[in-house]
Amino acid sequence: MQGGSADIYKENVLEDLEAREIEFESVGEFLAEIKKEFGRGDEKSVNVTELKRMKQGERLMKEFVQDFKKVARKSKYKGCPLIEKFKQSMNGSIRRKLMEAEN
């Protein structure tokens, strides 16, 4: 655990352990405490961020579409913003071919 609030948390926990103010029965209990302290945050926000970072990469379009749909459903994006995110996420060469197509 390094940096920012993780360093502060680490120092506090170490001091509390040394002073015997806290005690963990198991590693699982300790990990649960860390998850509670540094949880993933608001699930919708996490999915919106994941959607913004999503790129097709080398995946087949059908694989990418399924992954995109899964994340999009959880993000609650709808309509034009979702379409724009999809276009931005797909490979540039495929996007160009689609834009140049007549239909």
MOPAC internal coordinates of N, CA, C and O (Angstrom, degrees):
PM7 1SCF
backbone

  N    0.0000 0     0.00 0     0.00 0    0    0    0
  C    1.4572 1     0.00 0     0.00 0    1    0    0
  C    1.5244 1   107.36 1     0.00 0    2    1    0
  O    1.2310 1   121.58 1   -61.71 1    3    2    1
  N    1.3289 1   114.59 1   118.29 1    3    2    1
  C    1.4569 1   118.17 1  -177.60 1    5    3    2
  C    1.5111 1   110.81 1  -139.72 1    6    5    3
  O    1.2310 1   121.15 1   -33.98 1    7    6    5
  N    1.3066 1   115.40 1   146.02 1    7    6    5
  C    1.4456 1   121.55 1   171.63 1    9    7    6
  C    1.5133 1   114.92 1    87.15 1   10    9    7
  O    1.2310 1   121.09 1   -36.70 1   11   10    9
  N    1.3238 1   115.52 1   143.30 1   11   10    9
  C    1.4502 1   123.85 1   171.36 1   13   11   10
  C    1.5092 1   115.36 1    51.01 1   14   13   11
  O    1.2310 1   121.36 1    47.35 1   15   14   13
  N    1.3260 1   115.01 1  -132.65 1   15   14   13
  C    1.4647 1   120.27 1  -176.71 1   17   15   14
  C    1.5246 1   111.88 1   -67.50 1   18   17   15
  O    1.2310 1   119.74 1   156.75 1   19   18   17
  N    1.3301 1   118.09 1   -23.25 1   19   18   17
  C    1.4646 1   120.68 1   177.98 1   21   19   18
  C    1.5236 1   110.27 1   -65.37 1   22   21   19
  O    1.2310 1   120.19 1   140.17 1   23   22   21
  N    1.3387 1   117.24 1   -39.83 1   23   22   21
  C    1.4648 1   120.44 1   177.79 1   25   23   22
  C    1.5228 1   111.37 1   -64.34 1   26   25   23
  O    1.2310 1   120.94 1   136.57 1   27   26   25
  N    1.3173 1   115.82 1   -43.43 1   27   26   25
  C    1.4676 1   120.40 1   179.42 1   29   27   26
  C    1.5266 1   109.98 1   -63.30 1   30   29   27
  O    1.2310 1   120.38 1   134.51 1   31   30   29
  N    1.3409 1   116.89 1   -45.49 1   31   30   29
  C    1.4568 1   121.65 1   178.49 1   33   31   30
  C    1.5304 1   110.33 1   -59.43 1   34   33   31
  O    1.2310 1   120.92 1   133.29 1   35   34   33
  N    1.3259 1   115.85 1   -46.71 1   35   34   33
  C    1.4647 1   121.08 1  -179.21 1   37   35   34
  C    1.5289 1   110.70 1   -58.10 1   38   37   35
  O    1.2310 1   120.48 1   132.16 1   39   38   37
  N    1.3251 1   116.68 1   -47.84 1   39   38   37
  C    1.4715 1   120.57 1   179.71 1   41   39   38
  C    1.5263 1   111.50 1   -60.72 1   42   41   39
  O    1.2310 1   120.48 1   136.23 1   43   42   41
  N    1.3232 1   116.69 1   -43.77 1   43   42   41
  C    1.4635 1   120.39 1   179.22 1   45   43   42
  C    1.5279 1   111.86 1   -62.51 1   46   45   43
  O    1.2310 1   120.61 1   135.49 1   47   46   45
  N    1.3216 1   116.45 1   -44.51 1   47   46   45
  C    1.4669 1   120.27 1  -179.87 1   49   47   46
  C    1.5272 1   110.23 1   -64.90 1   50   49   47
  O    1.2310 1   120.11 1   136.34 1   51   50   49
  N    1.3329 1   117.40 1   -43.66 1   51   50   49
  C    1.4651 1   119.85 1   179.64 1   53   51   50
  C    1.5285 1   111.54 1   -61.70 1   54   53   51
  O    1.2310 1   120.66 1   137.01 1   55   54   53
  N    1.3202 1   116.35 1   -42.99 1   55   54   53
  C    1.4654 1   119.98 1   177.83 1   57   55   54
  C    1.5298 1   110.97 1   -62.78 1   58   57   55
  O    1.2310 1   120.51 1   136.26 1   59   58   57
  N    1.3285 1   116.62 1   -43.74 1   59   58   57
  C    1.4676 1   120.58 1   179.52 1   61   59   58
  C    1.5262 1   111.48 1   -65.05 1   62   61   59
  O    1.2310 1   120.26 1   142.31 1   63   62   61
  N    1.3308 1   117.12 1   -37.69 1   63   62   61
  C    1.4655 1   120.34 1   177.82 1   65   63   62
  C    1.5278 1   110.73 1   -66.31 1   66   65   63
  O    1.2310 1   120.63 1   135.18 1   67   66   65
  N    1.3429 1   116.41 1   -44.82 1   67   66   65
  C    1.4575 1   120.34 1   179.79 1   69   67   66
  C    1.5267 1   111.62 1   -63.08 1   70   69   67
  O    1.2310 1   120.83 1   142.49 1   71   70   69
  N    1.3291 1   116.02 1   -37.51 1   71   70   69
  C    1.4692 1   120.53 1   179.34 1   73   71   70
  C    1.5251 1   111.66 1   -82.23 1   74   73   71
  O    1.2310 1   120.43 1   179.88 1   75   74   73
  N    1.3103 1   116.79 1    -0.12 1   75   74   73
  C    1.4649 1   123.99 1  -178.69 1   77   75   74
  C    1.5318 1   112.22 1    58.72 1   78   77   75
  O    1.2310 1   121.50 1  -147.75 1   79   78   77
  N    1.3350 1   114.73 1    32.25 1   79   78   77
  C    1.4641 1   119.84 1   177.21 1   81   79   78
  C    1.5204 1   111.71 1   -83.71 1   82   81   79
  O    1.2310 1   120.91 1   155.61 1   83   82   81
  N    1.3200 1   115.86 1   -24.39 1   83   82   81
  C    1.4686 1   120.67 1   173.91 1   85   83   82
  C    1.5202 1   108.18 1  -132.41 1   86   85   83
  O    1.2310 1   121.52 1   -22.26 1   87   86   85
  N    1.3058 1   114.70 1   157.74 1   87   86   85
  C    1.4565 1   120.35 1   178.70 1   89   87   86
  C    1.5150 1   107.92 1  -152.26 1   90   89   87
  O    1.2310 1   120.71 1   -41.96 1   91   90   89
  N    1.3155 1   116.24 1   138.04 1   91   90   89
  C    1.4600 1   121.11 1   179.03 1   93   91   90
  C    1.5237 1   107.95 1  -109.19 1   94   93   91
  O    1.2310 1   121.15 1   -48.29 1   95   94   93
  N    1.3259 1   115.41 1   131.71 1   95   94   93
  C    1.4602 1   121.14 1  -179.66 1   97   95   94
  C    1.5237 1   112.16 1   -72.80 1   98   97   95
  O    1.2310 1   121.21 1   151.52 1   99   98   97
  N    1.3367 1   115.29 1   -28.48 1   99   98   97
  C    1.4633 1   119.33 1  -177.12 1  101   99   98
  C    1.5219 1   109.80 1  -153.29 1  102  101   99
  O    1.2310 1   121.14 1   -12.41 1  103  102  101
  N    1.3105 1   115.43 1   167.59 1  103  102  101
  C    1.4629 1   120.81 1   175.30 1  105  103  102
  C    1.5254 1   109.11 1   -62.95 1  106  105  103
  O    1.2310 1   120.54 1   142.17 1  107  106  105
  N    1.3275 1   116.57 1   -37.83 1  107  106  105
  C    1.4609 1   121.24 1   178.90 1  109  107  106
  C    1.5182 1   112.27 1   -59.33 1  110  109  107
  O    1.2310 1   120.64 1   139.53 1  111  110  109
  N    1.3125 1   116.38 1   -40.47 1  111  110  109
  C    1.4630 1   120.71 1   178.43 1  113  111  110
  C    1.5343 1   110.35 1   -65.36 1  114  113  111
  O    1.2310 1   121.08 1   139.11 1  115  114  113
  N    1.3395 1   115.54 1   -40.89 1  115  114  113
  C    1.4690 1   120.32 1   177.69 1  117  115  114
  C    1.5291 1   110.90 1   -63.51 1  118  117  115
  O    1.2310 1   120.50 1   135.30 1  119  118  117
  N    1.3257 1   116.65 1   -44.70 1  119  118  117
  C    1.4681 1   120.40 1   179.35 1  121  119  118
  C    1.5214 1   111.59 1   -64.25 1  122  121  119
  O    1.2310 1   120.07 1   142.55 1  123  122  121
  N    1.3121 1   117.47 1   -37.45 1  123  122  121
  C    1.4634 1   121.31 1   177.00 1  125  123  122
  C    1.5288 1   110.30 1   -61.94 1  126  125  123
  O    1.2310 1   120.73 1   140.20 1  127  126  125
  N    1.3252 1   116.21 1   -39.80 1  127  126  125
  C    1.4746 1   120.85 1   177.35 1  129  127  126
  C    1.5297 1   111.03 1   -63.49 1  130  129  127
  O    1.2310 1   120.48 1   138.70 1  131  130  129
  N    1.3259 1   116.69 1   -41.30 1  131  130  129
  C    1.4734 1   120.53 1   178.63 1  133  131  130
  C    1.5266 1   109.92 1   -64.92 1  134  133  131
  O    1.2310 1   120.14 1   136.12 1  135  134  133
  N    1.3276 1   117.34 1   -43.88 1  135  134  133
  C    1.4666 1   120.47 1   178.63 1  137  135  134
  C    1.5153 1   111.35 1   -61.03 1  138  137  135
  O    1.2310 1   120.92 1   140.60 1  139  138  137
  N    1.3322 1   115.85 1   -39.40 1  139  138  137
  C    1.4599 1   119.84 1   179.01 1  141  139  138
  C    1.5307 1   110.11 1   -64.26 1  142  141  139
  O    1.2310 1   120.58 1   139.78 1  143  142  141
  N    1.3252 1   116.50 1   -40.22 1  143  142  141
  C    1.4628 1   121.91 1  -177.69 1  145  143  142
  C    1.5315 1   112.28 1   -73.78 1  146  145  143
  O    1.2310 1   120.78 1   138.97 1  147  146  145
  N    1.3312 1   116.12 1   -41.03 1  147  146  145
  C    1.4641 1   121.04 1  -174.62 1  149  147  146
  C    1.5178 1   111.73 1  -121.16 1  150  149  147
  O    1.2310 1   119.73 1  -139.46 1  151  150  149
  N    1.3242 1   118.11 1    40.54 1  151  150  149
  C    1.4648 1   122.69 1  -178.50 1  153  151  150
  C    1.5167 1   112.16 1   -56.74 1  154  153  151
  O    1.2310 1   120.67 1    -9.99 1  155  154  153
  N    1.3046 1   116.32 1   170.01 1  155  154  153
  C    1.4607 1   122.66 1  -176.47 1  157  155  154
  C    1.5173 1   112.99 1   -68.37 1  158  157  155
  O    1.2310 1   119.41 1   174.18 1  159  158  157
  N    1.2927 1   118.73 1    -5.82 1  159  158  157
  C    1.4543 1   119.86 1   178.86 1  161  159  158
  C    1.5140 1   111.47 1    82.07 1  162  161  159
  O    1.2310 1   121.13 1    16.04 1  163  162  161
  N    1.2834 1   115.44 1  -163.96 1  163  162  161
  C    1.4562 1   122.55 1  -179.22 1  165  163  162
  C    1.5217 1   109.50 1   -63.52 1  166  165  163
  O    1.2310 1   120.49 1   -60.83 1  167  166  165
  N    1.3247 1   116.66 1   119.17 1  167  166  165
  C    1.4722 1   121.99 1  -175.51 1  169  167  166
  C    1.5225 1   112.00 1   -58.42 1  170  169  167
  O    1.2310 1   119.88 1   140.66 1  171  170  169
  N    1.3308 1   117.83 1   -39.34 1  171  170  169
  C    1.4638 1   120.51 1   179.52 1  173  171  170
  C    1.5246 1   110.23 1   -62.79 1  174  173  171
  O    1.2310 1   119.73 1   135.93 1  175  174  173
  N    1.3148 1   118.12 1   -44.07 1  175  174  173
  C    1.4676 1   121.92 1   179.11 1  177  175  174
  C    1.5205 1   111.13 1   -63.15 1  178  177  175
  O    1.2310 1   120.67 1   140.03 1  179  178  177
  N    1.3296 1   116.33 1   -39.97 1  179  178  177
  C    1.4597 1   120.69 1   178.42 1  181  179  178
  C    1.5201 1   109.72 1   -61.66 1  182  181  179
  O    1.2310 1   120.11 1   136.37 1  183  182  181
  N    1.3253 1   117.40 1   -43.63 1  183  182  181
  C    1.4640 1   120.73 1  -179.26 1  185  183  182
  C    1.5204 1   112.18 1   -69.85 1  186  185  183
  O    1.2310 1   119.58 1   145.03 1  187  186  185
  N    1.3231 1   118.40 1   -34.97 1  187  186  185
  C    1.4613 1   121.02 1   176.05 1  189  187  186
  C    1.5262 1   109.04 1   -63.12 1  190  189  187
  O    1.2310 1   120.27 1   136.31 1  191  190  189
  N    1.3177 1   117.08 1   -43.69 1  191  190  189
  C    1.4644 1   121.06 1   178.57 1  193  191  190
  C    1.5195 1   110.44 1   -63.31 1  194  193  191
  O    1.2310 1   120.27 1   137.34 1  195  194  193
  N    1.3165 1   117.10 1   -42.66 1  195  194  193
  C    1.4677 1   120.95 1   178.55 1  197  195  194
  C    1.5250 1   110.56 1   -61.88 1  198  197  195
  O    1.2310 1   120.47 1   139.35 1  199  198  197
  N    1.3213 1   116.71 1   -40.65 1  199  198  197
  C    1.4603 1   121.06 1   179.10 1  201  199  198
  C    1.5271 1   110.60 1   -63.79 1  202  201  199
  O    1.2310 1   120.28 1   138.58 1  203  202  201
  N    1.3304 1   117.07 1   -41.42 1  203  202  201
  C    1.4655 1   121.16 1   179.69 1  205  203  202
  C    1.5210 1   111.84 1   -64.59 1  206  205  203
  O    1.2310 1   120.08 1   147.27 1  207  206  205
  N    1.3218 1   117.45 1   -32.73 1  207  206  205
  C    1.4696 1   121.62 1  -178.17 1  209  207  206
  C    1.5190 1   113.29 1   -87.10 1  210  209  207
  O    1.2310 1   120.10 1   168.72 1  211  210  209
  N    1.3223 1   117.42 1   -11.28 1  211  210  209
  C    1.4568 1   121.77 1  -173.55 1  213  211  210
  C    1.5233 1   111.88 1   -66.08 1  214  213  211
  O    1.2310 1   120.86 1   -45.69 1  215  214  213
  N    1.3329 1   115.97 1   134.31 1  215  214  213
  C    1.4608 1   123.54 1   175.59 1  217  215  214
  C    1.5222 1   108.56 1  -135.80 1  218  217  215
  O    1.2310 1   121.04 1   -33.12 1  219  218  217
  N    1.3263 1   115.61 1   146.88 1  219  218  217
  C    1.4612 1   120.01 1  -179.71 1  221  219  218
  C    1.5191 1   110.84 1   -65.89 1  222  221  219
  O    1.2310 1   120.23 1   137.81 1  223  222  221
  N    1.2993 1   117.17 1   -42.19 1  223  222  221
  C    1.4608 1   120.23 1  -178.37 1  225  223  222
  C    1.5190 1   110.85 1    63.21 1  226  225  223
  O    1.2310 1   120.35 1    44.55 1  227  226  225
  N    1.3071 1   116.94 1  -135.45 1  227  226  225
  C    1.4670 1   122.53 1  -177.75 1  229  227  226
  C    1.5245 1   112.67 1   -93.03 1  230  229  227
  O    1.2310 1   120.12 1  -176.81 1  231  230  229
  N    1.3235 1   117.37 1     3.19 1  231  230  229
  C    1.4648 1   120.08 1  -178.46 1  233  231  230
  C    1.5252 1   111.55 1   -69.63 1  234  233  231
  O    1.2310 1   121.28 1   -29.16 1  235  234  233
  N    1.3198 1   115.16 1   150.84 1  235  234  233
  C    1.4593 1   120.30 1   172.03 1  237  235  234
  C    1.5239 1   108.08 1   -63.90 1  238  237  235
  O    1.2310 1   120.39 1   -28.44 1  239  238  237
  N    1.3279 1   116.86 1   151.56 1  239  238  237
  C    1.4630 1   120.71 1  -178.23 1  241  239  238
  C    1.5320 1   111.25 1   -58.54 1  242  241  239
  O    1.2310 1   119.97 1   139.36 1  243  242  241
  N    1.3504 1   117.66 1   -40.64 1  243  242  241
  C    1.4659 1   118.84 1  -178.09 1  245  243  242
  C    1.5239 1   111.40 1   -64.79 1  246  245  243
  O    1.2310 1   119.49 1   146.28 1  247  246  245
  N    1.3315 1   118.58 1   -33.72 1  247  246  245
  C    1.4642 1   121.50 1   176.78 1  249  247  246
  C    1.5245 1   110.20 1   -70.10 1  250  249  247
  O    1.2310 1   121.19 1   135.43 1  251  250  249
  N    1.3310 1   115.33 1   -44.57 1  251  250  249
  C    1.4613 1   120.77 1  -179.93 1  253  251  250
  C    1.5310 1   110.88 1   -61.77 1  254  253  251
  O    1.2310 1   120.16 1   137.36 1  255  254  253
  N    1.3334 1   117.29 1   -42.64 1  255  254  253
  C    1.4680 1   121.45 1  -179.26 1  257  255  254
  C    1.5257 1   110.11 1   -60.43 1  258  257  255
  O    1.2310 1   120.19 1   136.78 1  259  258  257
  N    1.3234 1   117.25 1   -43.22 1  259  258  257
  C    1.4653 1   120.19 1  -179.67 1  261  259  258
  C    1.5291 1   111.37 1   -64.72 1  262  261  259
  O    1.2310 1   120.58 1   136.42 1  263  262  261
  N    1.3344 1   116.49 1   -43.58 1  263  262  261
  C    1.4689 1   120.00 1   177.65 1  265  263  262
  C    1.5217 1   110.78 1   -63.54 1  266  265  263
  O    1.2310 1   120.68 1   137.80 1  267  266  265
  N    1.3248 1   116.31 1   -42.20 1  267  266  265
  C    1.4596 1   121.05 1  -179.33 1  269  267  266
  C    1.5269 1   110.27 1   -62.58 1  270  269  267
  O    1.2310 1   120.51 1   134.85 1  271  270  269
  N    1.3282 1   116.64 1   -45.15 1  271  270  269
  C    1.4692 1   120.67 1   179.88 1  273  271  270
  C    1.5245 1   111.38 1   -59.42 1  274  273  271
  O    1.2310 1   120.77 1   137.41 1  275  274  273
  N    1.3222 1   116.14 1   -42.59 1  275  274  273
  C    1.4642 1   120.93 1  -178.38 1  277  275  274
  C    1.5297 1   110.62 1   -60.89 1  278  277  275
  O    1.2310 1   120.45 1   132.14 1  279  278  277
  N    1.3235 1   116.75 1   -47.86 1  279  278  277
  C    1.4589 1   120.71 1  -178.89 1  281  279  278
  C    1.5272 1   110.39 1   -70.82 1  282  281  279
  O    1.2310 1   120.07 1   140.81 1  283  282  281
  N    1.3329 1   117.48 1   -39.19 1  283  282  281
  C    1.4689 1   121.59 1  -178.86 1  285  283  282
  C    1.5205 1   111.15 1   -62.05 1  286  285  283
  O    1.2310 1   120.20 1   138.73 1  287  286  285
  N    1.3226 1   117.21 1   -41.27 1  287  286  285
  C    1.4675 1   120.95 1   179.01 1  289  287  286
  C    1.5207 1   111.18 1   -57.92 1  290  289  287
  O    1.2310 1   120.66 1   138.12 1  291  290  289
  N    1.3106 1   116.34 1   -41.88 1  291  290  289
  C    1.4635 1   121.23 1  -178.56 1  293  291  290
  C    1.5216 1   112.43 1   -75.76 1  294  293  291
  O    1.2310 1   120.19 1   156.06 1  295  294  293
  N    1.3383 1   117.25 1   -23.94 1  295  294  293
  C    1.4691 1   120.56 1  -176.59 1  297  295  294
  C    1.5183 1   112.81 1   -81.67 1  298  297  295
  O    1.2310 1   120.23 1   159.69 1  299  298  297
  N    1.3282 1   117.17 1   -20.31 1  299  298  297
  C    1.4652 1   124.16 1  -178.71 1  301  299  298
  C    1.5323 1   112.84 1    71.50 1  302  301  299
  O    1.2310 1   120.06 1  -167.91 1  303  302  301
  N    1.3463 1   117.50 1    12.09 1  303  302  301
  C    1.4684 1   119.89 1   171.49 1  305  303  302
  C    1.5144 1   107.92 1   -63.58 1  306  305  303
  O    1.2310 1   119.87 1   -33.38 1  307  306  305
  N    1.3279 1   117.86 1   146.62 1  307  306  305
  C    1.4688 1   122.02 1   178.25 1  309  307  306
  C    1.5248 1   109.49 1  -145.93 1  310  309  307
  O    1.2310 1   120.98 1   -18.69 1  311  310  309
  N    1.3242 1   115.73 1   161.31 1  311  310  309
  C    1.4572 1   122.17 1   172.09 1  313  311  310
  C    1.5130 1   115.09 1    60.92 1  314  313  311
  O    1.2310 1   121.39 1    36.88 1  315  314  313
  N    1.3381 1   114.94 1  -143.12 1  315  314  313
  C    1.4672 1   121.82 1  -174.94 1  317  315  314
  C    1.5290 1   113.79 1   -57.31 1  318  317  315
  O    1.2310 1   118.93 1   137.17 1  319  318  317
  N    1.3276 1   119.65 1   -42.83 1  319  318  317
  C    1.4657 1   118.12 1   178.48 1  321  319  318
  C    1.5338 1   112.74 1   -58.21 1  322  321  319
  O    1.2310 1   120.45 1   142.23 1  323  322  321
  N    1.3266 1   116.75 1   -37.77 1  323  322  321
  C    1.4564 1   120.70 1   179.29 1  325  323  322
  C    1.5304 1   110.53 1   -68.60 1  326  325  323
  O    1.2310 1   120.36 1   138.66 1  327  326  325
  N    1.3106 1   116.91 1   -41.34 1  327  326  325
  C    1.4717 1   121.26 1   178.38 1  329  327  326
  C    1.5252 1   109.94 1   -62.04 1  330  329  327
  O    1.2310 1   120.49 1   136.52 1  331  330  329
  N    1.3271 1   116.67 1   -43.48 1  331  330  329
  C    1.4662 1   120.73 1   179.36 1  333  331  330
  C    1.5268 1   111.01 1   -63.07 1  334  333  331
  O    1.2310 1   119.98 1   138.58 1  335  334  333
  N    1.3196 1   117.64 1   -41.42 1  335  334  333
  C    1.4690 1   121.45 1   177.53 1  337  335  334
  C    1.5222 1   109.98 1   -61.68 1  338  337  335
  O    1.2310 1   120.51 1   138.58 1  339  338  337
  N    1.3350 1   116.63 1   -41.42 1  339  338  337
  C    1.4593 1   120.33 1   179.55 1  341  339  338
  C    1.5263 1   110.40 1   -62.84 1  342  341  339
  O    1.2310 1   120.61 1   133.46 1  343  342  341
  N    1.3290 1   116.43 1   -46.54 1  343  342  341
  C    1.4741 1   119.83 1  -179.82 1  345  343  342
  C    1.5256 1   111.47 1   -61.41 1  346  345  343
  O    1.2310 1   120.61 1   139.06 1  347  346  345
  N    1.3236 1   116.45 1   -40.94 1  347  346  345
  C    1.4621 1   120.21 1  -179.46 1  349  347  346
  C    1.5237 1   111.61 1   -67.50 1  350  349  347
  O    1.2310 1   120.32 1   151.72 1  351  350  349
  N    1.3165 1   116.99 1   -28.28 1  351  350  349
  C    1.4572 1   121.80 1  -174.57 1  353  351  350
  C    1.5181 1   113.60 1   -83.21 1  354  353  351
  O    1.2310 1   120.20 1   155.23 1  355  354  353
  N    1.3306 1   117.23 1   -24.77 1  355  354  353
  C    1.4672 1   118.99 1  -176.59 1  357  355  354
  C    1.5303 1   110.93 1   -77.80 1  358  357  355
  O    1.2310 1   120.98 1   -19.21 1  359  358  357
  N    1.3221 1   115.73 1   160.79 1  359  358  357
  C    1.4593 1   121.27 1   178.85 1  361  359  358
  C    1.5223 1   110.69 1   -56.90 1  362  361  359
  O    1.2310 1   120.96 1   -40.78 1  363  362  361
  N    1.3235 1   115.77 1   139.22 1  363  362  361
  C    1.4624 1   121.38 1  -178.29 1  365  363  362
  C    1.5171 1   113.61 1   -58.45 1  366  365  363
  O    1.2310 1   119.85 1   140.88 1  367  366  365
  N    1.3295 1   117.89 1   -39.12 1  367  366  365
  C    1.4605 1   120.00 1  -178.01 1  369  367  366
  C    1.5310 1   111.15 1   -66.36 1  370  369  367
  O    1.2310 1   120.35 1   141.13 1  371  370  369
  N    1.3136 1   116.93 1   -38.87 1  371  370  369
  C    1.4696 1   120.44 1   178.18 1  373  371  370
  C    1.5254 1   109.42 1   -68.42 1  374  373  371
  O    1.2310 1   120.52 1   137.43 1  375  374  373
  N    1.3283 1   116.62 1   -42.57 1  375  374  373
  C    1.4645 1   120.69 1   179.49 1  377  375  374
  C    1.5312 1   110.50 1   -59.86 1  378  377  375
  O    1.2310 1   120.44 1   136.89 1  379  378  377
  N    1.3351 1   116.76 1   -43.11 1  379  378  377
  C    1.4745 1   120.45 1   179.02 1  381  379  378
  C    1.5263 1   111.33 1   -62.64 1  382  381  379
  O    1.2310 1   120.37 1   135.27 1  383  382  381
  N    1.3281 1   116.90 1   -44.73 1  383  382  381
  C    1.4537 1   121.28 1   179.75 1  385  383  382
  C    1.5306 1   110.83 1   -60.48 1  386  385  383
  O    1.2310 1   120.37 1   138.94 1  387  386  385
  N    1.3206 1   116.89 1   -41.06 1  387  386  385
  C    1.4591 1   120.45 1   178.93 1  389  387  386
  C    1.5332 1   111.05 1   -66.47 1  390  389  387
  O    1.2310 1   120.06 1   140.94 1  391  390  389
  N    1.3153 1   117.49 1   -39.06 1  391  390  389
  C    1.4662 1   120.26 1  -179.57 1  393  391  390
  C    1.5201 1   111.31 1   -70.57 1  394  393  391
  O    1.2310 1   120.01 1   149.83 1  395  394  393
  N    1.3321 1   117.58 1   -30.17 1  395  394  393
  C    1.4509 1   121.33 1  -179.26 1  397  395  394
  C    1.5204 1   112.69 1   -84.37 1  398  397  395
  O    1.2310 1   120.11 1   165.91 1  399  398  397
  N    1.3191 1   117.39 1   -14.09 1  399  398  397
  C    1.4667 1   121.12 1  -179.70 1  401  399  398
  C    1.5232 1   109.68 1   -68.14 1  402  401  399
  O    1.2310 1   120.76 1   -31.72 1  403  402  401
  N    1.3406 1   116.16 1   148.28 1  403  402  401
  C    1.4647 1   121.03 1  -178.97 1  405  403  402
  C    1.5149 1   112.58 1   -70.72 1  406  405  403
  O    1.2310 1   120.10 1   140.98 1  407  406  405
  N    1.3032 1   117.41 1   -39.02 1  407  406  405
  C    1.4701 1   120.37 1  -177.70 1  409  407  406
  C    1.5121 1   110.20 1  -112.14 1  410  409  407
  O    1.2310 1   120.10 1   180.00 1  411  410  409

